[in-house]
Structure formats: C-alpha cells, structure tokens
Amino acid sequence: MNIPLRVEECPSTAHPAPAILRERGQREVFCGLTGIMWLHRKIQDAFFLIVGSRTCAHLMQSAAGVMIFAEPRFGTAIIEERDLAGLADANEELDRVVTTLLARRPDIRLLFLVGSCPSEVIKLDLSRAAERLSSKHSPAVRILNYSGSGIETTFTQGEDACLASLVPVLPTDSTGERSLLVVGALADVVEDQFRRLFDQLGIGPVHFLPPRTARALPPVGPHTRYLLAQPFLAETARTLEDRGAVRLAAPFPLGAQGTTAWLQSAAREWAIEPGHFRAVTAVAHERALHSVSRYRAQLQGKRIFFFPDSQLEIPLARFVASELGMQLTEVGTPFLHRQHLAEELELLPPGTRLSEGQHVDRQLDRCREERPDLVVCGLGLANPLEAEGMTTKWAIELVFTPIHGYEQAGDLAELFARPLVRRMKLVA
C-alpha cells in the first residue's frame, strides 16, 4: 500500500526552517522494555517487574547479557498460556509473584510493574494492580506502573514512561526557593560532573530525575526550573509542567557546543555573570574541543545518514556537523518534538534533510542512493547494510554509552570514528 508523504515546515528560526519529510509505513524499532537496561542500574533500590511473555524475558536476557557477579534488579512475571486463555486469575498470580519477590529481595523500596504487549493484549489493568499492591506493601515499598510495550513506540520511550510515572509521587517543594531539576537518566560520573559545574557557577539547589535511590525523590513545584538532558522525554516534561515546573529551553549537552549552551540556559535563569560563567567552564570547554579535534581529521567531510531509532538523532547530527565537520545526507528521527528541539534545529546546517517517522523501505532506498560513508541505524538494519558494503554504527550504543558533557565529548566523537577505523582495517 502506498502511503502519501507530507512535508511540513518547522516554526520560524534564525535561518530558513528545514523541510521535514513525514513518513508512515513499515517500521524497524527496538522494544521500549529495553530502557530497563540503564534504568535498573540508575535507581539502586528499585526493581522492574515486567508482566509479559517468555519472549519478553528472552529479549531482556539478551539485551543485558549474562550477569554473573550481580543479581539484576529486573525480572519477568511470565504470562502463561492459561493466563492468555483466561483459565487463571492474572491478578491473583501477579499478587503472588510480587509477594514472593519482595520477600526474597527486602532491599526493594520502589517496584515498577512494567506492561508489555502480552499484558496489554489480555487487558491486564496494571495501574489498579499497582494501587492495590502499593496499599498492601506500603510504606516499606512504593509500587508504580508504566507501559514498556513496543507497539507504536520506540525504545527510549520506555525511560519517558518510567519517569512520567514517577512525577505524580514526587514530593511537593514547599520551600519557595528556586531549584534546578536535571531530567533524564545520566551515568553517575556525568551527573557528578554536572553537579560540580553547577556548584561552581552558584546554581542550586540541583536535583536529578531519576534519583539514585527511591529515598531521594526530588521535590517539584512552581519554583522548579528543569533542564532536559535527553530529547525523548516529552511525557515526563508534560507531567512536570502539570506540577508547575518550568522548562529552560536549551540544546542538549552533547559536545562542547551543546554542553556550553545547556549550562548557559541555567546560568541566564540564575543571572550568573558572563565572566564568571567563562571562568568556570573555559578549561573544560577547551579540553572538550581538544579531545574532539583528535577525531575531526578522520571524520571531516565524511557523509553520514541517520535512520530513525532513538530520538537522539537531531542533537547527534548537530554535534557531528558542527564539531566534526561531517556532512548530513539525511537525519531521520522517530518523533520530532518541535518545541524541545527548536534550539537544536536552529544549529543544524541550512538545507539539512530531516525525516520524521519511518517507512523503512523508502529510507533504505534513499540510503542506498546516497551511499554515505557512515550509517547510524538500529540493530536490525546494521548487518544487512554491512553486507551491502556500508559502514554502520549501532544507534543503541549511543544510548548505553555515557556521551553527555564536556568530559565525554571525545568519547562521543570516537564512537563515530570507530566503525570507519574498523572498515579500514578490514579492507587492509
């Protein structure tokens, strides 16, 4: 079936708005359950209980790899054939599994019931189950729910759904003091780096969502100003604004340029003197530029094609174009939140071809026609494209790897250089 394409214009920016190709068709996406892979490491006293099938369990086992030295903080409550056939009371089964889990793992303080495609097919109401179980096990354990189903979502939306489920239970900030909330899962080392910079700038108090423990849920209220660290948190942003928080518009903290502009957004809100801002950030900024420059010679002028996968594509495209000198043949993204990405869109080179949504066959045709030097795509497309002689970068690696902030700018550049180095070695 031929699906018509629509071209939209972005809102007015500093230079003419790029045309956006909107596509709807066959999709190639990873399941939203995979967000648990980084979230379960971040919130140290939380547990993620997937209510799903054996397929869900196998997916998570494969995504996590074999964990020998530590018991992971996630698991699957398997929906069996008798559950699907309506021969068992799914709620009774779920209650039994949760009771057994909490008895076995007394360290759990926050339990997420994570919906999946199978649990949604049998209409299992996990929101009611979470309320019922939370009342039973509180105050020792708080139980929340969200959907990680892969139906009509991309995999990073699992984090968005998880954080959005946390926002209603965040404590109300009654201090009347302005505070900064950094929203989006970051590696602990990156979080510590940002906290030090904010302290040196005189910005605070600063909180992070998600927190490292359930006991450290950040307060939120009308005096909360928040910075998004990830571009795929649309629902979380909406729920925070429902609580009165105000977003600080900024590019995302990828590379020297993005990190500086991101920090400047908070500095303007706190009326930090420009001279003080430069004094605090100058050394780290120069160090980031130097670390990126080591890879610029390898990557400058190379042509890159982004398939839609993680919603990180537009900030990443801005980084590789502005700091590495790469040429953007196409930048595809599953969803384009125009308000949250307005600053990023302004920084893209004029004439950048953008596509929103996915029609994988047409995008493959365009990619083959372009024959770029590097293709950023999902796991399902990488091997076939490699077999056709193209060099690929797994999009999911850019989500799993710490890439935010000044100190990680060189690591981010290396992620793009590594596949080309590998290709050169294979050819040699």
C-alpha positions in Angstrom: 0.0 0.0 0.0 1.4 3.4 -1.0 1.2 5.9 1.9 1.3 9.5 0.9 4.1 11.7 2.3 3.6 15.0 3.8 6.2 17.8 4.1 5.9 20.2 7.0 7.8 23.4 7.8 9.3 24.0 11.2 8.4 27.1 13.2 10.4 30.2 12.2 14.1 30.1 13.4 17.2 32.1 12.8 17.7 30.7 9.3 15.0 29.3 7.0 13.3 26.3 8.5 14.3 22.9 7.1 11.6 21.0 5.3 10.6 17.8 7.2 9.6 14.7 5.4 6.9 12.9 7.4 6.7 9.2 6.8 4.3 6.5 7.9 4.9 2.8 7.0 6.9 -0.2 7.9 9.0 0.4 11.0 12.2 -1.1 12.4 12.3 -0.3 16.2 13.5 -1.8 19.4 11.1 -2.6 22.2 10.5 0.0 25.0 11.3 -2.6 27.6 15.0 -2.2 26.9 15.0 1.1 28.7 15.2 -1.0 31.9 18.8 -1.9 30.9 20.0 1.5 32.0 17.3 2.5 34.5 17.8 -0.5 36.8 21.4 0.4 37.2 20.5 4.1 37.9 17.8 3.7 40.7 19.7 1.4 43.1 16.8 0.3 45.3 14.2 -0.1 42.6 13.1 -3.3 40.8 11.4 -3.6 37.4 9.0 -6.4 37.1 7.9 -7.0 33.5 4.5 -8.5 33.2 5.0 -10.3 29.9 5.8 -13.4 27.9 8.8 -15.6 27.7 9.7 -13.6 24.6 10.0 -10.5 26.8 12.2 -12.4 29.2 14.5 -13.7 26.4 14.7 -10.1 25.0 15.9 -8.7 28.3 18.3 -11.6 28.9 19.9 -10.9 25.5 19.9 -7.2 26.0 21.5 -7.4 29.4 24.0 -10.1 28.6 25.0 -12.7 31.2 25.3 -11.2 34.6 27.5 -13.4 36.7 28.6 -11.2 39.6 25.4 -9.4 40.5 21.7 -10.2 40.6 20.0 -7.7 38.3 17.2 -5.5 39.5 14.7 -6.6 36.9 12.7 -9.8 36.1 9.7 -11.1 34.2 6.4 -12.3 35.6 5.7 -14.8 32.8 2.2 -14.8 31.3 1.5 -18.5 30.5 -1.0 -20.0 28.0 -3.6 -20.5 30.7 -3.4 -16.7 31.6 -4.0 -15.9 27.9 -6.8 -18.3 27.8 -8.5 -16.8 30.8 -8.1 -20.0 32.9 -6.2 -18.3 35.7 -6.9 -15.1 37.6 -4.0 -12.9 36.4 -4.3 -10.5 39.3 -4.0 -13.3 41.9 -1.0 -14.6 40.0 0.6 -11.2 39.9 -0.1 -10.6 43.7 1.6 -14.0 44.4 4.7 -13.1 42.3 5.1 -9.7 43.9 4.8 -11.0 47.4 7.4 -13.7 46.7 9.7 -11.1 45.1 9.5 -8.7 48.0 10.1 -11.5 50.5 13.2 -12.5 48.6 14.5 -9.0 47.9 13.9 -7.0 51.1 16.2 -4.2 49.7 13.5 -3.1 47.2 12.0 0.3 48.0 10.4 1.1 44.6 8.8 -1.5 42.4 7.7 -0.8 38.8 5.1 -3.1 37.2 6.1 -2.8 33.6 3.4 -3.5 31.0 4.2 -5.3 27.7 2.4 -6.3 24.5 1.1 -9.5 26.0 -0.2 -7.9 29.2 -1.9 -5.2 27.1 -3.5 -7.9 24.8 -5.2 -9.6 27.8 -6.3 -6.1 29.2 -4.5 -6.6 32.5 -5.0 -3.3 34.4 -1.6 -2.8 35.9 -2.5 0.7 37.2 -5.1 -0.8 39.5 -2.8 -3.7 40.4 -0.1 -1.1 41.4 -2.6 0.8 43.6 -3.8 -2.4 45.3 -0.3 -3.8 45.9 1.1 -0.4 47.0 -1.5 -0.1 49.7 -0.7 -3.7 50.8 3.1 -3.2 50.9 3.4 0.5 51.9 5.2 2.2 53.5 8.1 -0.2 53.0 7.6 -0.4 49.2 6.1 2.1 46.7 4.6 0.3 43.7 4.1 2.2 40.4 3.4 1.1 36.8 4.1 2.1 33.3 4.0 0.6 29.8 7.1 -0.6 28.0 5.1 -2.1 25.1 6.8 -2.0 21.8 3.6 -1.3 20.0 3.8 2.1 18.2 6.7 3.3 20.4 10.5 3.5 20.1 12.8 2.0 22.8 13.8 5.2 24.5 10.1 6.0 25.3 10.5 3.3 28.0 12.5 5.8 30.0 10.0 8.6 29.3 7.1 6.4 30.5 9.0 5.4 33.6 10.0 8.9 34.6 6.5 10.2 33.9 5.1 7.6 36.3 7.4 8.9 39.0 6.4 12.6 38.7 3.0 12.4 40.4 4.6 10.9 43.5 7.5 13.4 43.8 7.2 15.4 47.0 5.9 19.0 46.7 8.5 21.7 47.0 7.2 24.0 49.7 10.4 25.9 50.4 9.5 28.7 48.0 13.2 28.6 46.9 14.0 28.3 43.2 15.7 25.0 42.3 17.0 23.2 39.2 15.9 19.8 38.2 18.0 17.9 35.6 15.7 15.4 33.8 16.9 12.2 32.1 19.0 9.2 33.1 22.7 10.0 33.1 25.7 7.9 34.2 26.7 8.7 37.7 30.0 10.0 36.7 28.3 12.5 34.3 25.8 13.5 37.0 28.7 14.2 39.4 30.5 16.3 36.7 27.4 18.4 36.1 26.7 18.8 39.8 30.3 20.2 40.3 29.8 22.7 37.5 26.5 23.9 38.8 28.0 24.3 42.3 31.0 26.3 40.9 28.6 28.5 38.9 26.5 29.2 42.0 23.3 27.5 40.6 21.2 25.4 43.0 19.9 23.6 44.8 20.2 21.0 42.0 18.3 17.7 41.8 18.3 14.9 39.3 15.5 12.7 37.9 15.7 9.8 38.1 17.4 9.9 41.5 19.9 7.3 42.6 17.6 5.9 45.3 13.9 6.0 45.9 14.5 7.8 49.2 16.0 10.7 47.3 13.0 11.6 45.1 13.4 15.3 44.1 10.9 17.9 45.2 8.9 19.7 42.5 6.7 22.8 42.4 6.1 26.2 40.8 9.7 27.3 41.7 11.3 24.3 40.0 13.2 25.1 36.8 14.1 22.0 34.8 16.6 21.1 32.1 16.1 18.1 29.8 19.2 16.0 29.4 17.5 13.7 26.9 15.3 14.7 23.9 12.9 11.8 24.2 11.1 12.9 27.5 8.0 14.6 26.1 5.5 12.9 28.5 7.8 13.5 31.5 8.1 17.2 30.6 4.3 17.5 30.3 3.7 15.9 33.7 6.4 18.1 35.3 4.7 21.2 33.9 1.4 19.9 35.3 3.1 20.2 38.7 4.1 23.8 38.0 7.8 23.2 36.9 9.1 25.5 34.1 11.4 24.2 31.3 14.6 26.1 30.5 14.9 26.0 26.7 18.3 24.8 25.5 20.2 22.5 23.1 21.2 19.1 24.6 24.5 18.7 26.4 26.4 16.8 23.7 29.8 18.0 22.7 31.4 21.3 23.7 28.9 23.5 21.9 25.8 21.7 23.2 27.1 21.4 26.8 28.0 25.1 26.9 24.6 26.3 25.6 22.8 23.9 28.0 24.7 25.3 31.0 24.2 28.9 29.8 20.4 28.3 29.8 20.6 27.7 33.6 23.1 30.5 34.1 20.8 33.0 32.5 17.9 31.9 34.7 20.2 32.4 37.8 21.6 35.7 36.4 25.2 34.4 36.5 27.7 37.0 35.3 29.1 36.0 31.8 32.7 36.5 33.1 32.1 34.1 35.9 30.5 31.6 33.6 33.5 31.7 31.2 35.9 31.3 34.2 34.1 28.2 35.4 33.6 26.5 32.0 36.6 27.6 30.0 39.1 24.9 30.9 36.5 22.1 30.5 35.3 23.6 27.2 38.8 23.8 25.8 39.5 20.2 27.0 36.4 19.0 25.1 37.4 20.8 21.9 40.9 19.3 22.1 39.6 15.7 22.7 37.1 16.1 19.8 39.8 17.5 17.5 41.7 14.2 17.6 38.9 12.6 15.5 38.0 15.6 13.3 40.7 14.8 10.7 39.3 11.3 10.3 35.7 12.4 10.1 35.7 15.8 8.4 33.9 15.7 5.1 32.5 12.2 5.6 28.9 11.8 4.7 26.5 10.4 7.4 22.9 9.1 7.3 20.8 8.7 10.4 17.9 6.2 10.4 15.2 7.0 12.9 15.7 5.0 16.1 16.4 6.6 19.5 15.2 10.3 19.1 18.8 11.3 19.8 19.4 11.8 16.1 19.0 15.6 15.8 21.3 16.5 18.7 23.8 14.0 17.4 23.6 15.3 13.9 24.2 18.9 15.2 27.3 17.6 17.0 28.8 15.7 14.1 28.2 18.6 11.7 29.3 21.5 13.8 32.2 19.9 15.8 33.4 17.1 13.5 32.7 18.7 10.1 30.6 15.7 8.8 28.1 16.2 6.0 24.5 15.2 6.8 22.8 13.3 4.0 19.6 12.7 6.0 18.6 12.9 9.6 15.7 10.7 10.5 14.0 10.6 13.9 11.0 8.6 15.1 9.3 11.6 16.6 10.3 15.3 16.3 9.2 17.4 19.3 9.4 20.8 17.7 9.4 22.8 21.0 12.0 20.7 22.8 14.3 20.6 19.7 13.8 24.2 18.5 17.3 25.2 19.6 18.9 22.1 18.0 17.1 22.8 14.7 18.5 26.3 14.6 22.0 24.9 14.9 21.7 22.4 12.0 23.3 23.4 8.7 20.9 25.1 6.3 19.3 22.6 3.9 19.6 19.6 6.2 17.2 16.9 5.1 15.0 15.8 8.0 12.5 12.9 8.2 10.1 12.1 11.0 8.6 8.7 11.4 9.5 5.7 9.4 8.9 4.0 6.2 11.9 1.7 6.3 11.8 0.5 2.7 11.9 4.1 1.3 14.6 5.1 3.7 16.7 2.2 2.7 16.2 3.2 -0.9 17.4 6.7 -0.2 20.4 5.4 1.9 21.4 3.2 -1.0 21.2 6.0 -3.4 23.3 8.3 -1.2 25.9 5.6 -0.4 27.1 7.6 2.7 30.4 6.9 4.5 28.6 6.0 7.8 25.1 4.9 8.6 23.6 5.2 12.1 20.8 2.7 12.5 19.2 0.0 14.6 20.5 -3.5 15.1 18.0 -4.9 12.6 19.4 -2.9 9.7 23.1 -2.9 10.5 24.1 -6.4 9.4 22.2 -6.2 6.1 23.7 -2.8 5.3 27.2 -4.1 6.2 26.6 -7.0 3.8 26.0 -4.4 1.1 29.3 -2.8 1.8 28.2 0.1 4.0 29.8 1.1 7.3 27.3 1.2 10.2 27.0 2.5 13.8 24.5 0.9 16.2 22.2 3.6 17.4 21.6 1.8 20.7 25.3 2.1 21.6 24.9 5.9 21.7 22.2 5.4 24.3 24.0 3.0 26.5 27.4 4.9 26.5 28.0 8.0 28.6 28.2 10.7 26.0 26.9 13.9 27.8 29.0 16.7 29.0 32.5 18.2 28.4 34.5 15.2 29.6 32.6 12.7 27.3 32.9 14.8 24.1 35.9 12.9 22.9 34.3 9.6 23.7 31.3 10.6 21.7 33.5 11.6 18.7 35.3 8.3 18.9 32.0 6.3 18.7 31.6 7.8 15.2 35.2 7.2 14.2 35.5 3.6 15.4 33.4 2.0 12.6 35.4 3.8 9.9 38.6 2.6 11.5 37.3 -0.9 11.6 36.3 -0.7 8.0 39.8 0.5 7.0 41.4 -2.4 8.9 39.1 -4.9 7.2 39.9 -3.5 3.8 43.6 -3.6 4.6 
